[in-house]
């Protein structure tokens, strides 16, 4: 018996959203936080190559980013 592979993460967010609506599976859809889209554009511009949303989000989480939380700590001031 062949297993079906369910891809829960995609760069085609809009298409995945409409597909989830058609299949009544919105609870399994992962839409990355807007921060991930902005960071992806920045790293693509810096490195000159494409990155997947999954790759960028995973890297952000490894660096301590937490979805939905804002860092409200004051920035350290540089000494002159």
C-alpha positions as CSV (number, residue, x, y, z in Angstrom):
1,X,0.0,0.0,0.0
2,X,1.4,3.4,-1.1
3,X,1.5,6.1,1.5
4,X,0.4,9.6,0.6
5,X,2.8,12.4,1.4
6,X,1.2,15.5,2.9
7,X,3.1,18.6,2.3
8,X,2.2,21.1,5.0
9,X,4.7,23.7,4.1
10,X,4.9,25.4,0.8
11,X,6.1,28.6,-0.8
12,X,2.9,28.8,-2.8
13,X,0.9,30.2,0.2
14,X,-2.1,31.5,-1.7
15,X,-2.5,28.2,-3.7
16,X,-2.2,26.2,-0.5
17,X,-4.8,28.4,1.2
18,X,-7.4,27.9,-1.5
19,X,-6.6,24.2,-1.7
20,X,-7.1,23.9,2.1
21,X,-10.4,25.7,1.8
22,X,-11.5,23.2,-1.0
23,X,-10.4,20.2,1.1
24,X,-11.7,21.6,4.4
25,X,-8.2,21.2,5.9
26,X,-7.3,24.7,7.1
27,X,-6.3,23.3,10.4
28,X,-3.3,21.6,8.7
29,X,-2.2,24.7,6.7
30,X,0.9,26.6,7.9
31,X,1.1,30.2,6.8
32,X,4.4,31.8,7.9
33,X,4.4,35.0,9.9
34,X,5.0,38.1,7.8
35,X,8.4,38.5,9.4
36,X,9.5,35.4,7.5
37,X,8.7,36.9,4.2
38,X,10.6,40.1,4.9
39,X,13.6,38.3,6.2
40,X,13.6,36.0,3.2
41,X,13.7,39.0,0.8
42,X,16.6,40.4,2.8
43,X,18.7,37.2,2.8
44,X,18.0,36.6,-0.8
45,X,19.2,40.1,-1.7
46,X,22.3,39.6,0.5
47,X,23.3,36.2,-0.8
48,X,22.0,36.5,-4.3
49,X,20.1,33.2,-4.3
50,X,16.6,32.0,-3.4
51,X,15.6,30.5,-0.1
52,X,12.5,28.6,0.8
53,X,10.1,30.0,3.4
54,X,10.6,26.8,5.5
55,X,14.4,27.3,5.4
56,X,14.2,30.9,6.5
57,X,11.6,30.3,9.2
58,X,13.7,27.4,10.6
59,X,16.8,29.6,10.7
60,X,14.9,32.4,12.4
61,X,13.6,30.0,15.1
62,X,17.1,28.7,15.7
63,X,18.3,32.2,16.2
64,X,15.7,32.8,18.9
65,X,12.8,34.3,16.9
66,X,9.4,33.5,18.4
67,X,6.4,33.9,16.2
68,X,4.0,36.6,17.4
69,X,6.4,38.1,20.0
70,X,8.1,41.5,19.7
71,X,11.4,42.2,21.3
72,X,10.7,45.1,23.6
73,X,14.1,45.1,25.2
74,X,15.9,48.4,24.8
75,X,18.8,48.4,22.3
76,X,22.2,48.7,23.8
77,X,23.7,52.2,23.3
78,X,27.2,52.4,21.7
79,X,29.9,54.2,23.7
80,X,31.5,57.1,21.9
